[in-house]
């Protein structure tokens, strides 16, 4: 009768050269499962970041003909989860189109903006007062922010900034911004941009900042089913770790089936079913532990994004753990084979 020490000694003798390619195959499966999940998560994160940069967390707030006070809109910047805020366009109507001395006969839209809009949605490179131009207007007029000087039928002054950073195209690329700092000045639209952590309750958060009469609309309208965050949640239900665990279970099933003659031989040598099961599971556990460390080391070395690498490591560990658990079913079936029936394979 074999005891535990004999079984462990036999398991140590069982390790042979064929276990090296087995270890490599299992390591590659675990690494592949983790790396695939990391790539998928990183792609979705990049999509979400691009969506945010294009104005995904940007909302417009309007209050009809009465408009919104510029000071009230600018004050929203102090709220938690608010990245930027600023008002644009006089509620009572804007000044006529402007023509500059540099480009006679070419009209440019004059748009009033609040000081908060300058801080949030413009690149200021000079001291106020002065012109703040959209990028297309600045290019057509041949001036650089902070260097040029423009005269028009309305006023003259230096160019002190540029409207509309590239990543948030608000539609003011050919506009000329005029800062209106008055506390009681009312504007047509208040733009509010939230931090990504405020998703998906951004619209409700902004609605709570203003009166119930205010109309809040997202700048980027997108089908909820195609939203980056929705795709991330859907991706989480198809975790590649489960696919990896299935592959691990198949590998061990095939490996042990190829060794079925050897297992029956143990039974003829009076090794109990529990002993055979222990031999199989000890072998699988040792190989999986080493393979998991190899896969994790590879993911850590090749990973550039810490959060995505953590997901990859978790996925590889999940694949190894679940794969080992599923493999116990195969081990149970093989260890319980009848000696008389199994001896036919010898």
Secondary structure, DSSP 8 states (H G I E B T S, - for coil): ---HHHHHHHHHHH--THHHHHHHHHHHHHHHHHHHHHHHHHHHHHHHHHHIIIIITEEEEE-GGG-EEHHHHHHGGGSTTEEEEEEEEETT-----B-BGGGTT--BEEEEE-HHHHHHHEEE-S-SSSEEE-HHHHHHHT--TTT-EEEBSS-EEEEEEEES-TTS--S-TTEEEEE---TT-EEEEEEEEE-GGGTTSHHHHHHHHS-TT-EEEESS---GGG-HHHHHHHHHTT-HHHHHHHHHHHHHHHHHHHTHHHHHHHHHTT--HHHHHHHHHHHHHHHHHHHHHHHHHHHHHH---HHHHHHHHHHHHHHHHHHHHHHHHHHHHHHT--HHHHGGG-
